[in-house]
Amino acid sequence: MTGREAYNRAILGEELYNKVANSRVLLVGAGGIGCELLKNLVLSGFRDIEVIDLDTIDISNLNRQFLFQRQHVKKAKAHVAKESALKFNPSVKINSTQANIKDPQFNVQWFKQFTLVLNALDNLDARRHVNAMCLAANIPLVESGTQGYLGQAYVIKKDVTECFDCQPKPTPTTYPVCTIRSTPSAPIHCIVWAKSYLFSQLFSNSEDEDVLEPDSSEENANELAALARETEELKAIKAAAGSTDYPKMVFDKVFNVDVQRLLSMESMWKNRKKPSPLNYDMMVKSLQEKTKEQKEDGQMLPDQKVWSLEENFDVFKETVTRLSSRLVKEKEKNPEATLSFDKDDEDAMKFVTAASNLRAHIFHIPTKSLFDAKSMAGNIIPAIATTNAVIAGVVVMKAFGVLRGNIENNKRIYLTTGSRLVQEANSQPNPECHVCRSNTASVAVNFEMATLNDLIQKVILPPVEKGGAGVPEDEVAIMDGSRIIYDIEYDDNVNSPLKDIGLKPGTILRVSDDDGNDLDLILETIESKDDLVRLMTPIPSTKPVLKRKYSDLEVNRDDAKKAKTSHQDMNDGEVVILEDDDELVVLDD
């Protein structure tokens, strides 16, 4: 036994030491909190760890994700984190995977192999998914998050504590169309325009335009009409994608023609400074002159430099060319192909930065560095390394508590203003929660051959005494996320194979009746051609309604909530933090 193991045994005690050593832990995320947490795990006696992360290492990660160094940039976070952590304790077994935790292979059965799961994610959708999978697998989950000097960590356990979705989460921040399109006044307005409008129109399917807030005002109605017109004009220009003239056509359209159109609305500029359109040919000439004079600033990291107007113009041209070429190649394989914005896609992020800065210049707004634009476009607040370290330590203490078996008394911990650690007793599950208060069962299906009707007839309609859900036929409603795929008045999909209606391994279908009873069916794959639908786990009986108690709180709940903020702006309004009163949501990458 090494000296470290002897110390761990002495500190933890024989019983807990053995539980820690024999546990199998899943760590989801190898970013700011994940790096600190993986190091803590290997030093605390955990011997079998699975770490999964989709991202690669960016130079902006190096100031706080200490397992990574400059030579690791562009490599997979999960793999490098494993290699670095093993240097602390080579005897530990670590399996690393670069993948999306939402991929089908990470199904409920896969989650069941772990003793507990530790979340270190910066993505709200992924956190919700891990929450749902841990509830379905009945595996304890330790959730955590940080924001600046604030943070929290707490345990989620099915039927014992609140789950991640027991409290409402914030709706995405939206912006009036008239502000984004015509009268931007802050860098965030230009970045939203570049990411959610221009990138979507040129390379995607406008999927992010829900950040542009429609309202019934006459001004906004006029702007929506103008936006629709400009969208159609851009679609016509897209036919030239991949050609040498394409960057010029896009530039002239969005930075000259559209701005001239705005200038024609004289009443708009009575109390505002008029925008200054850009001319492509003049920018080419200016760029050529600047290139001769330009000297590199060796004292500044490239992504923290604020580009000049000419540099933004040059980056815009290059990224439009590269992104359009990528899209053309994808469309050769699939005519419906699109590009999705990803803050870790270098071309996409440089495009958004350059386009937003060019627009900011037009409207006399301060421009931003690539680093700042990435933080704002990804809704990510740069974290503080010491905060991550504190919360990662708290997460390990929560994990010890889970292994001791006393989850109810394993209190929430908040790192609050003044660097105080505040405890709060766990809340019981919200009886109205649509996630943790629904019944859950796993169903194996042949996606190629089984139809929706097979699922209805073999699982949903049979009475409870025969192992079915017992839902009356005229009350069945089936949802796939927010998409309805069946009810008594909509049976278009009933005879379609499950694959043809977009269902895949890992899909969670919500089955409801008129009384509001919910059943979540987790679909897994089966190859059998004879047994197309097979119930893998019994359908639980209806859960009793729980009454939530707050009388046993150790501290005043309002005091604990000092660790949290609602929608607020940082740095003169350019960074939007998406949170609610109970969760620190999108926090660190």
Secondary structure, 3 states (H helix, E strand, C coil): CCHHHHHHHHHHCHHHHHHHHHCCEEEECCCHHHHHHHHHHHHCCCCEEEEECCCECCHHHCCCCCCCCHHHCCCEHHHHHHHHHHCCCCCCEEEEECCCCCCCCCCHHHHCCCCEEEECCCCHHHHHHHHHHHHHHCCCEEEEEEECCEEEEEEECCCCCCCCCCCCCCCCCCEEHHHHHCCCCCHHHHHHHHHHHHHHHHHCCCCCHHHEECCCCHHHHHHHHHHHHHHHHHHHHHHHCCCCCHHHHHHHHHHHHHHHHHHCCHHHHCCCCCCCCCCHHHHHHHHHHHHHHCCCCCCCCHHHCCCCHHHHHHHHHHHHHHHHHHHHHHHHHCCCCCCCCCCCCHHHHHHHHHHHHHHHHHCCCCCCCHHHHHHHHCCCCCCCHHHHHHHHHHHHHHHHHHHHCCCCCCCEEEEEHHHEEEEECCCCCCCCCCCCCCEEEEEEECCCCCEHHHHHHHHHCCCHHHCCCCCCHHHCEEEECCEEEEECCECCCCCCEHHHHCCCCCCEEEEECCCCCEEEEEEEECCCCCCCEEECCCCCCCCCCCCCCCCCCCCCHHHHHHHCCCCEEECCCCEEECCCCCCCCCCCC
